[in-house]
């Protein structure tokens, strides 16, 4: 502190100065021509008069410089990368910190998975903050790899990077005052921490119940009306723009100059290929600017708002006393970074990292071998029907919500038969953690496969094996391939595996480098276009959400077809 004070008073030289920058003031929403003065990883001064000296300096040549961007809610596991590799594809896009919920790996491996993510984050070059998962499993209507109660979370609450309790998904448990759920929420409140919400489809009255429980945020808004309802009740709304759920354009009309401080941006779930191609929060800010939001307002939402929402009062702005995380832009509208500084050190330039990849944390053996499927046959995929009328999951492209469709389907000898022409495909979920032999089969419309099958062990949030296809033989082949590679993504046609990507870390992440992983994912996408030439949305990510029973409207778990609105299982056969 003594040294920083001396540097601030120009008695000692600073470590670094970025001169001639056009600096974003996110407090007053103005631009300032100034030098950014840095020492010991912190900003010492924003100097408009060129009064400071430093050991090193660089000329911004009048380019825009903004605070490091923050993703206010993301699941690292959805990038399919470990935290160390995830960090290295995010920083070049100007994202210097994230708030993450590790409930994907916790649903697979419980406390061991959570500890692994915390350990791996210490090796990452960006700031990774954690919310402790409240939903392992998401509901009692499915089988996950683990169960985590309040007492299981308690040992992690004092970890330095833990900010609170992650998205509370089981809203009936909250509204009914279920004891274990309230204990988890209280675990956060007792330490004045944040509790995140998950208010998909909730009415204003139900949101009032969430607020009574002290739930602070929601990232599930899909309309401006929903966003206004939550802001009116004092919540922060995290506007989501990910791979499967693209809600920014629909939610953005709720933002105005009076309420903008209650909004931030998040991605929730985004695959590594899209992150490498377009980034995350930088992409959301660019879209918001394109949609008419004043640039500094959009930047404020992505920096100061997110930091203050999570009580990270040392981040999110370019001002004395703040961490020296900043981004020099090539252009304001595109939000394309020319260079990125983390803790006052330049770590990326022109889209590439300047630092060496850190040594990875060793993954525990039990996490690397988490896929256990029983011997399967065509009988395990059979879907008996007494009539022809069926309850069908209807996919909405670029959304994770679905519709509930009732229609007549093809039935042969008392069993459902997929129909490519009508796009009625068979979908199945198999428990894959403990050999419980639980499984279910249903019908899905809107995925559009023309042949073959696809399968994955990324199936939110319990991450069982999920498969969809045009015929049973290819579906079985895809499931067998999944087990052989210890989880991942598989594309099958005519009894042959066209492409696969192994995700051995819990069946949801790879332990190879980001660029190699991207190449493997590209091969999977090429294979997808063979069996679905006209696909215009993220097929695998969409499939992975068809098993999540807390997102409306109709989903499939390993225990059956689930109506989220009624919050109970229903038969596939609508005549029953």
Protein Blocks (a to p, Z undefined) as FASTA:
>chain_A
ZZmmmmmnopaccfbdcehiacddfknopadddddddeehiafbdcfkopaccfbdcdek
hpacddddddfbdcfklnopafklmmmmmmmnopabdcddfklmmmmnommlmmmmmmmm
mmpmbdcdddddfbdcfblkbccfbdcdfklmmmmmmpmklgbdcddfblmlmmnopakl
mmmmmmmmmnopacdddfehiafklmmmmmmnopabdckbcbfklmmmmmmnopacdddd
dfklccklmmmmmpcfklmmmgccdekiacfklmmmnommlmmmmmmmmnopafklmmmm
mmmmmmmmnopakgoiacehiacdddddfbfklopafbdceehiafbgehiafbdcdddd
dddfklmmmcccddddfklmpccdfblbdcdddddehiabdcddddddddeehiacddfk
lopacdddddfklonopacddddehjlpaghjdddfbdcfklpacdddfbfklmmmmmmm
mmmnnpaadddeehiafbdcddfegolaccbdfklmmmmmmmmmmmmmmmmmkbcbdfkl
mmmmmmcckbcfbdcdfkbccdfklopaddfblmZZ
